[in-house]
Amino acid sequence: MLYLDNAATSFKKPSRVYFSMMKNTITNSANSGRGGHFYSLRATKKIYDTTEAICTLFNIENPERIAYTQNATYALNMGILGVLDKNSHVIITQMEHNSVIRPVTKACRHSVIKADRHGRIRPSDILRAIRYNTKMIISTHASNVCGTIMPISKISEIAHGNGLLFMVDAAQTAGCLPIDVQKDGIDIMAFSGHKGLMTPMGVGGLYVGENIDIEPIITGGTGSLSESAVQPDFMPDMLQSGTLNAPAIIAAKESIDLILKETPGAIGDKERELAVRLIEDLKNIDKIQIYGLGNEKDRNGTVAFNVKGLDSVMCAQILNDEYKICTRGGWHCAYPAHCALGSEKNGAVRASFGYFNTARDVQKLTDAVYKISKKFN
């Protein structure tokens, strides 16, 4: 099987991640922070080693400002529901995943910044949307549908210039695009591990900047302040309830060390080159509709397209059943983004490249799409 669904999760991981996961399931599955015995302390130390690697990757000064979660969705809910209330107003973009849309809709009133047919937004539209009670601006770093990269530094300038918080959904970019929370002016950032960071499933995180007021939405099970009936008020304990997935978090350091060596910029360039090659090849096939940017720099390794006249889910199923290629058809948990791109009626087929994909994979997918287009012509 050819795997081209890295926007959902990276399927293949570096071999050192598998070995670490296996080893630490056996040797470091003790409950971190739940005792002073040897095994608990060792697990805590190794988890902290991963946290320090994450700090290096994202230029986070204080490791205590990172709380581990199951995934980016949990992190986004924590960051949104823990900061906003019904009296708040928040600004989001049309390209957001429903892991942002749904908690924002639950928490407070919000404004949606429209995107153009390539998935781009105008920062000036954000400035015009600010109200007297606006508290936060939230933006995905890159669209999970078409790969368009958002101008987060410019958005941050607008947010901070108006006394607002800026939150970034880095689920699609952590590990495969440079992220510097200091330089980019990020106050709160949610990230997943199992995508670009190539960690095992069950690892995500939330970075919360210094002096930001956040309330936990899940309480209990911290191990610290056991004598108290209320949640600790210090990071990361205040957001980190329950047993951590120690083997997976520890294994994450192996892939993060690899990413630091390769650099996120180099990894992102490789994935973007594969995406651009696919787009250029698909342009030569009749009846193919491509969504999002073409060969511009402001895109990552995700490509959305359709074979005209063929349902996107059906096309993805044919690619799987007849050509052994894994893509994803449909609306990708981001229906408003499809409305911007013009694919709201049928969704789209999404091919997303990762660290282990090659130019041969592009050719194999292009050949398969060509044959499908002829069959349904």
Number of C-alpha atoms within 10 A of each C-alpha: 8 15 20 25 20 27 28 18 22 24 17 17 18 14 10 15 22 19 13 19 22 15 14 20 17 11 13 22 18 24 19 23 19 15 13 10 10 10 16 17 18 19 24 20 15 20 24 17 17 21 25 19 20 23 20 16 21 17 15 21 14 14 19 19 20 25 21 27 26 16 20 27 23 19 25 28 20 21 26 25 19 17 19 22 16 11 11 17 21 26 22 22 25 25 33 24 23 16 17 23 20 11 18 23 13 12 20 16 17 18 17 17 20 20 19 16 17 18 27 23 20 16 17 12 13 20 15 9 15 20 13 7 12 22 21 23 24 26 26 27 25 27 29 28 33 30 28 28 22 22 18 21 14 14 24 25 17 20 24 16 10 13 12 19 22 24 28 25 27 22 31 30 27 24 30 26 21 17 19 15 21 13 11 17 21 24 21 24 26 29 29 31 29 26 27 30 31 28 30 26 19 18 25 25 25 28 27 24 21 13 7 11 10 17 18 19 15 14 16 19 15 21 18 15 13 12 7 9 8 11 20 20 13 10 15 19 25 21 29 23 20 15 14 23 21 23 24 25 28 27 26 30 25 23 25 25 17 16 21 15 10 12 17 23 16 15 20 22 17 21 24 26 19 25 26 22 17 21 21 14 16 21 13 11 17 13 18 17 15 21 26 22 22 19 13 10 13 15 26 30 29 28 29 26 22 25 23 15 12 15 18 24 20 14 22 23 19 17 21 17 11 10 18 16 22 22 23 26 22 23 22 19 15 22 21 22 29 26 20 20 24 17 23 16 13 18 25 31 29 31 27 30 27 27 21 17 18 14 13 10 18 21 15 14 23 20 16 16 22 18 13 18 20 12 8 11 12
